[in-house]
Amino acid sequence: MRLTRLAVRDWRNLHAAELWTDARFVVLHGDNAQGKTNLLEAVWMLATLRSFREARPRRLVREGSRLARIEATSTGPAGTRRLQLRLGDAGRRLQVDGVAPASLTAWFEAVRAVLFCPEHTSLVRGGPEERRDFLDRAVFTARPAYLEVARDYRRLVQQKAALLREGRASAAELAAWNQRLVDLGGRVSMARHQVLQELSGPVQAMHAAIAGPGADAGQVELAIRSLGGEEQGVDEVRARLQAALDRFGGEERRRGRVLVGPHRDDLVIRLEGRLARDYASQGQARSLVLALKLAELAAARARGQAPLLLVDDLTSELDRGRMRRLVELLAHLDNQVWVTTTDAGWLGPLPEGEAVHWRVRGGQVFGGTRREEPDSTAPSEEAAQAEASAPPGSPRG
């Protein structure tokens, strides 16, 4: 899977920019607060329909504008697809090849991505919710249809919690909600278990490759802290969920909280037998998170998939040794890699002929075509208006 073109208009601080990105490595470089991460965020928005920095969609539209637009051309197992996302006061509108997609799954088949950004070290050190989110995102990247299961389960937990807080639900009503929780919860638990099985092997190899020789390259172990039963299958998981609901039903009513279900689970990460949450150094935490993200790519390759890898502010996160080892590792993968950095030289040598550099300055984008001098990437106002009225993917004059 690869993006060969990305165009944005009135997105964050970017008025109008178009990038040609048919390369293994897409490097977005420039000073801080110029718009590099905004471009990376646009790609993530296409892949997930969510920002990784902003929960309020209106804040994604450039100040003074009413509508933001992201366009891209993707190539992959689904063929070549022209994607368009419009975001404004009227909400979100999607088009694939000029028409609305039949489903969100159809959209997500065209572009998938794995993201690493500085805040992700909290995956190791933060609370269980962040690790559950990582697992759910990994399942979604592997199987986009899981999105509906996860959403349905989250909505069900919220609705049951509201009933418990009100304190008026009858035993029969709660039994009906519990039956639905057992069904959806079993599906969530099994999906997480399956993706964890796919990650457990690659994560050790990826961590060793990034950490390098020495004490940092210790044994990595992953496990889910849950009610258990996943090894025996979904029926066993559901039986354990039902038994726990029967046991803690009274406590749930007393406390007004949903105490049983996979929303209470945790991903346990151990390094050399010790909880990484408590004992990993900052450098080890970064290596572990990167290893988890790269394990997602390796698992996807085993399934015949190749999602994009998006890496934000990489040069602030790794020392030169880890950086060199990471670039060497990425050079042997088939995935397209998007990187933001303040110093492209810090990345070291990239595979010859397989990297394109774009310099971002003041919300404008310069370079491309494997050189770094300004070109016509940021169109004039007249050109931008003409392009805005053309159908997605129309050739430029």
N, C-alpha and C positions, 0 to 999 in steps of 0.2 A: 504494500500500500504506500502511495506517495502522493503528496500534493505537488502539482506542477505549476500552479498559479494561485496566488492569494491577492485579493483586492478588498480594500476597506474604504468606507466613506463615512465621515462623521462618527467615527468610532473612537471613544475616549478623546485623546488629544490629537488624533490623526484626522485631518480634513479629507484628504484623498491620497491613496497610495496603492500602487499595484506592483506586486513582486512576482518574478518568474523564478520558480523554485525547484526545477527538475534536477535535483542533485541529491546525493546521499546525505550531505551535511549542509544545513542552512544556518549560517552564522549571522546573528543580529547583534551588532556591536555599536558602542557609543557611550557617552557619559550617562550618569544616572539621571532619571526623571526626564528622559527625552522621548520615550515611547516604545522602547524595545519590548518590555514586558507586555505592553498593550497589544502588540502584534502576536506575541505568543498566546496571550489570552484569547485573541480572536480565533486562533486555531483550536484551542481547547473548547471554546464556545461552539464551534462547529461539531466537535467530537462528542460533546456531552450536553449541549444546550444550557450550560451553566457556566458562570464565571468562577474562577478559583479565588477571586479577591473581593467581589462585590455581590451582595444579595439583592440589591435594589436595581432592577433593570434600567430604570430611568437614568441612573448614574453612569451607565455605559454609553449613553448617547452624548456626543460632543456638546459642550455648553453652547447654547444659542441655536441648536438644531433640534428638529422634531423627530428625525428618523435616522437610525444608524443602519448601515448595510455591510454585510460580509459576503463575499463571493469566493468560491474556490473551484478548482478543477482537480478531481482526485482520480487516480488510477489504481486498480487493484483487482481482486477476484471478481468483484461486481462489474468490472469493465471501467470505462471512463465515464465519470459523472460530473455534471455541472451543478454545483450547490449554491443556493442563495438563501441567506437569512436576513430578514428585515426586522428591526426592533424599534418600537415607538409607542406612542400613547395608546394606539389601538391594539397593542400586544405584539405577539411574535408571529411572523409569517415565514413559512418554509417553502422552497421549491427545489425539486430535483429534476434536472433537464427541462426546466421551464414550467413544470406542473407541480401541484401540491402532492407530497408523498402520500401513498395509501395508508401508511402507518409510521410511527416513530421508528419501529424496527427497520423499515425500509430505508429511512434516513441514516440510521446508525450503521447499516451495512456498508455505506459508502465511505465512512471515515471513522476511525477509532484511534485512540491515543492513550499513552501512559505519560503522566506528568511527574516531574520532580522539581520542587522549589524549596527555598531555604526553610520555610515554615514546616516542612514535612519531617524534620528531625523530631518533632513532637509525636510522631507516630511511635517512636521508641519510648520517649520520656513522658508523654501525655497520658490522658485517661483512656479507659476502654472504648469510649465512643469513637475516638479517632482510629483505633485499630479495627473496630467493626466496619467503619466507613471504608477503610482501605480494602478489607476483604470484599465488601459489597461492590466497590468500584472494580476490583479485579474480576469478580464474577460478571459484572455488566460488560466489561471490555471483552471477555471471552464469549458471553452469550447475551446480546442486547435484550432479548425477551425477558431476562430476569428483572429488568427495570420495573415492569408491571407487578411482579410478585413482591419486590421490596417495597414498592409504593403502597400496595394493598395492605401489606403487613403493618407498615408504619401507620397508616390511616386507622387500621383496626385497633392498634394499641392506643392511639390517641382517643378514639371513640370509647373504648372500654374504660380508659382512665377517667374520662368525663363522667361516665355513668357511676363509677365508683366514688368520685368526689361528691356527686349529687346525693348519693346514699339512698336512692329510691328504687334501684333496680331490684327486681324480684330474682329469686333463685333460678327460675325458668329462663328469664332473660339473660342472666349471666352464663347459664349453661349453653345457651345458643351462641353467645360471643366466644365462649371457651372452645366450643367445637370448631368454630372458624379459626381461632388462634392455633389450635392443634394442627389443623390442615395446612395453613399458610406457614406456621412456624416450622413444621417438618420440612417443607420445601426450602425455606430459607437456610435451615441448618444443613441440609444435605448439599445445597449449592455451595455453601461456604466450605464444607468439608471437602468437596470434590476439588475446588480450586486450590485449597491448601495442599492437597496431595500433589497437585501439579506444580506447586511452587517449592515444595520442601526439598526436592532434589537440586534444582537449578540454583536456589539461593545460596547453598554452600559453595558451589563452584564460583558463582559471581562474587561472593564476598571474599573468597581467597584471592581472586584475580585483582580486585580493587585494593584490598588491604595490603597485599604483598607479603613477603616473608616476615616472620617474627611473631611476637605475641598477639598482635592485632588480628592476625588471620586465624582466629580460633574457630572451633566447631560451632555452627549455628543450628539451633533446633527451633522448630515452629510447632505449636499445638493450639487447639481451641479449648478454652475452659468453658464447659457447657454442662448440660445434664447428661451428655454422653449418648451412646447408642448408634452413632453415625456409622461405625464399622459394620454393624448388623443390618443397617438399612433403614428406610424411612418409617416402616411400621414400628420398629423399636424406638425410634426417636419420638414418634407420636405417642406411643404408650407411656414413655417417661414424662413427656409434657403433660399428658392427661393426669398421671399420678401426682405430679407436682402441683397441678392446679387444684386437684381434690384436696391435697394436703394443706396448701396455703391459701385456699379460698377465703377462709375466715379472716386471715391476716390481711389479705388484700382489701376486704371490705372495711376492716378497722382502720387501715392506714390510708385508704383511698388511692392506692397505687397499684399498677400492674407489676407484680413481683416475679412472674414466671414467664419465660419465653426467651428466644434468641436475642432479643434486644438487651438482655442482661449478660450476654456472653462476652468473652475477651479473647483476643489473640495473644498468646504467650510467646515471647521471643527470648530465647536463652542464648548466651554466648559463653562457651566453655562451661556449660552447666549452671551458670548464674543468670538471674533475671537481668536482661539488658536494661530494663527500665531503671533499675537501681544501681547497676555497676558499670554500664558502658560509658566511656569517656565521650567527649564531644566528637572527636574524630571517629571513634568507633560507631557512634550513633549515625553519623553521616554515611559511613561505609555500609552499615546495615540497611539503611533506608534505600540507598542506591542499589544495593544487592537485591532487595525486595522488588524494586521497580524493574530491574533488568531480568529478574526471574520471571516476571510477568511476560516480558518479551520472549524469553526462551520457551515458556509454556505455550505462548501463542504460536511460535514457530513449529512446535510439535503438533499443533492442531492445523497447521497449514495456513496460519495467519501472520500478518506482519504489521501491527499497529505502529503509528508514529511514536517517537520518543521526544517529549518536550522537556527541556531542561532550562530552568530560569536561574540566572545569576550564578552560573556554575563556578566561576573563578573566585567568588567570595567564599565558597564552601569547601574547597579541596586544596591541599598542599600540592606542590609540583609532582611529587611521587605518585600520589593517588590520581592526579589529573592525567599524567602520562599513561598510567596503567588503564585508566578508564577509556581514554581515547583509543588505545590499542585494542581494547576489548570491543568498543563500538565499531571499529573499522572492520571487524570480522563478522558483524551482524548484518542482516539484510535490511534492517529497518531504516527509514528516513529519520534523521535526528535534527531537531531544531534546538539551537542553543542561543541564549542571550549572554552577553559578557561585556564588561567595560574594556577589556583588553583581549583582542583576538589572538595576539601573540602568545598569551598565557596558555592557550589550548595546545600549543606545540604543533608539529606538522600533521596535517590531515591528509588522507589519501589523495594523491595527485589527480587532478581533474574531477574530483568527486565532491568538492565543496564550493558553495557560492556564498559570498559575503555581501551583506547589506548594512550600510551605516545609517543609523537613525539619529537625527538631530532636530530638535525643536518641532517634533511632530511630523517631520518629513523624512523620506527614505531615499537613500542614494546608493548607487553601486550596482551590484548584481552582475550577471554574465561573467562571474569568476574574476572580477576586478573591483577596485574600491574607489573609483573616482565618481563624482556626481554624474547622473544622467537624467533622463526625463521621467524618472519613476513617479515623481509627484507632479501630476498634470496641472496645467493652468485652470483657472476657474471655468473658462469657456469649454476646455476639453473635458473637465470633470462633469460639467452639466450635460454635455453631449453623451458622454459615456453612461451617465446615470439613466438616460432615457432609452438606451439600447438594451436588447435582451441579454441575459447573462451569457458570458462567453463570446460575445460578438468581438470580432477582430478590431484592433485599434487601427486608426488611420496612419 
